[in-house]
């Protein structure tokens, strides 16, 4: 059993709607994330029991649960939607891990809520398993993320462009408070709720801010810093979220709401996969700018708490969001320096990295493997095609640092993954599960991408880029 301690449920009732998940026909455990369960202090045997599976599917709520759909608003592709909320998800409750960290247990695909906006509230198996694979790969890459605890088949069908098997995703997160949660109350002029939410978020995520001279500014600074670091981590592995709406941006600094997400194969800054991102708003290279814009929306919602008068509040909000660019640049350059084996910051770091990326784009180089090939070159391997001139400049800088090339190569291989959840392999695994009920391709992919740095036996195909006929050009959110 889970020992719930539901702090969000103690907020005013306008923050959520209390309700139970929809019943499902025949819940069946697809996969349980046993290492995560053990890390969180949960009992895998109970989670895999009929009672545990019933909870994970939303078929039965255990004692102490506080099942609720959370309300929030959001800017979706730049346009404000004043009321969104959990349209196919429920917060079951909160629990504490052995390290004292509080986590939400959240179900996706658990049925209609007052915020469904005409949707069926269900999830298909494919998107559920996609989030499982990608979120666990992100965790293995050291990127803050929601985690998948389990995937459960419902025994029912969902109707999208075709009829698909249904499933529920059980995930954990440090919280599900979003930029859009603050926007919801700010748009209604509900300053009391904005303050209550900010006080709660400070207590949960930024307790040190409570003792700051300006607690709400300290909280905003914390969210800005976490977000800048998160986006830098995305950029360093070629990850594209796909739908960076403010309702999909966690104030905890975790990657949340995996939909049409993808990792790049060939590098190009304008890469877009999401089938609904027709204008490229959330393209790879736009992600830092959009995150900055999203932070401005949070600052706008918090502005009444940031100063005694309007001018002071606006100035404080502006200063907080102006810090984003520098924080991101510092975090990004640090990660990119490490990817090319440089141990010290240099005046021309940015231009050196930009030069590498430009050459990669010109030669359609694989984003992930290029850095592994550069490391292999230090051990006597060939120079990646099209990078000859750049490699000459790079090696001069490495020589100036005076480190042994074997050490440089080892440091590069420690931060540059060999395996990512490549789109064609993800789609292959999802098709096998949905069409044939075969989860072995999914298991094999998970084994590889959750150990992304060291070469694995019989895993060459998982490192290789797609063949021309395997290229995935569009991904879908599954709603």
Secondary structure, DSSP 8 states (H G I E B T S, - for coil): ------SGGGS-GGGEEE------S--EEEEE-HHHHHHTT--HHHHHSHHHHHHHHTSS--TT---EEE---EEETTEEES----SSEEEEEEEE-TTS-EEEEEEES----TT-TT----EEHHHHHHHHHHHHHHHHTT--B-EEEEEEEEEEEEESSSEEEEEEEEEEES---BHHHHHHHHHTT-HHHHHHHHHHHHHHH-GGGGGSTTHHHHHHHHHHHHHHHHHHHHHHHTEE-S---GGG-BTTS-B---SS-EE-SB--TT---BTT-TT-TT-GGGHHHHHHHHHHHHHHHHGGGS-SSHHHHHHHHHHHHHHHHHHHHHHHHHHHHHHTT--S--TTHHHHHHHHHHHHHHTT-BHHHHHHHHHHHHTT----TT-HHHHHHHHHHHHHHT--HHHHHHHHHHHS-S----HHHHHHHHHHHHHH---HHHHHHHHHHTS-SS--TT-HHHHS---GGG----B----
